[in-house]
Amino acid sequence: MSGGTSILGSHISSSTDHASTSTDNDSTISENDHEAIAFFEKAIEKESHGSMSDAVEYYRKAFRLNDRVDVLYRQMKVPHAANKLKQEGGKNTLKKLDEDVIRKINVDDLLESFRNEEAHAPDPNNPEHHDDLLTIKFANLGVDNEEKFADVKPVSPLTHLPNDIWIHILEVLLISSPESWFKFSITCKKHAYLGFGSSDIWRQLAYLVYANQVYEENKLFLDNMPLGQNIDYDALPIPRDQLKILPQFKDSWKYMLNHRPFVKFLGCYISVVNYYSEGGKAEFSNSMANPVRTITYYRYIRFYPDGTCVKVLSSLEPNRVIPHLSKENSSGNISGAVADPSSQAPVKEDHRMYRGTWTVSSNGEVSIEIKNGSVPYYNFHYNFQIKSLGGVFKHNKLAWSRSYAIRKKTSEDDDREGEETEFSLRNEKPFKFSRVRSYKLDN
């Protein structure tokens, strides 16, 4: 929310979307330098995925070709990327903010200060005068999509709609596209007040979120109910009606969403694990140290509101797994290859997806059970605690609590049924939630 000129959703941005073009340096550097920059970019991509071993290898290749490739990269690529961000995000995108000052801001008071903000038409004779006001611009597209602002810039009649209508529009956006609700709410101060300061919006969000949680307490209650008895949802340990729970959270929907943990569905949780493996020396080697290799693998979990989930353990990077991480993927193959139905060859373990069930307790402990996992005589159990990430991304992390397996009955005289096998969490890392735009609640 900028203190300067704000532009509503009806405004077509006046900045032309210029494609990033090559600078003069781009045409003068050698083919060798182009190759070095390509390796450097590949290394950055691998590092962003957590694949440190591959990233180091690409960095080495880049610096072998040009020992100043990092400087060359910043000179050639960073200004283009910064300019693109500025065009997309506005003039304040690249401004460095004082984080200590931001932490001291009382967001509720700030939103309340926007309550009486009104829209004003820009003054064509004094364009700088409106920098501290909520203003609206209109543009008509001319030839070749060139934007031509009219001499007379009227205020949109939509700004005169009652707040109740705007809140209803925001509720519709919240249900149909949460990203649209958020983006709409940061277009100007008035929308920020309506989108983030309205209790009605937070109430709607709470009902969307908590109605889809599968609570452990409710599951135990329903499992112990006599067969044929009607379910009284108000008698559940955690009622379906969120109003009955609201008093526990200071009668504030916003406070509830900030402090009551929940599982997220429109994306997946990813854990990136790096560990080091010491190898053996080559024959006749005079080296005093053994070679060390970085091993990278990924864990993926995706949850569904019906209490099911899918889980993958793979060395494949997210861009190769996420498109296939779906319960509709009947083959269980997340490598991207189309399995031949007539083939008897099993899917490689590194490419296999397993299905399970999940519950969450009222204190935020998530339990996952996979009955048909990688070891056929084990029921696998994974326990996590929901936590926030960096104090900013609420309920965005799953921290490991426990990992174990219970042995199934394999024969009539099997006396090992029910044995527990505990798995070490020494190398494991927490899961972080990643939003995936193509994911829906049931796909």
Buried (B, 14 or more C-beta within 10 A) or exposed (E): BBEEBBBBEEBBEEEEEEEEEEBEEBEEBEEEBBBBBBBBBBBBBBBEBBBBBBBBBBBEBBBEBBEEBBEBBEBBBEEBEEEBEBBEEBEEEEEEEEEEEEEEEEEEEBBEEBEEBEBBBBEEEEEEEBEEBBBBBBBEEEEEEEBEBEEEBEBBEBBEEEEEEBBEBBBEBBEEEBEBBBBBBBBBBBBBBBBBBBEBBBBBBBBEBBEBBBBBBBBEBEEEEEEEEEEEEEEBEBBBEBEEBBEEBEEBBBBBBEBBBBBBBBBBBBBBBBEEEEEEEEEEEEEEEEEEEBEBBBBBBBBBEEBBBBBBBBEBBBEBBBEBBBBEBEBBBBBEEEBEEEEEEEBEEEBBBBBBBBBBBBEBBBBBBBEEBEEEBBBBBBBBBBBBEEEEEBBBBBBBEEBBBBBBEEEEEEEEEEEEEEEEEEEBBBBBBBEBEEBEEEE
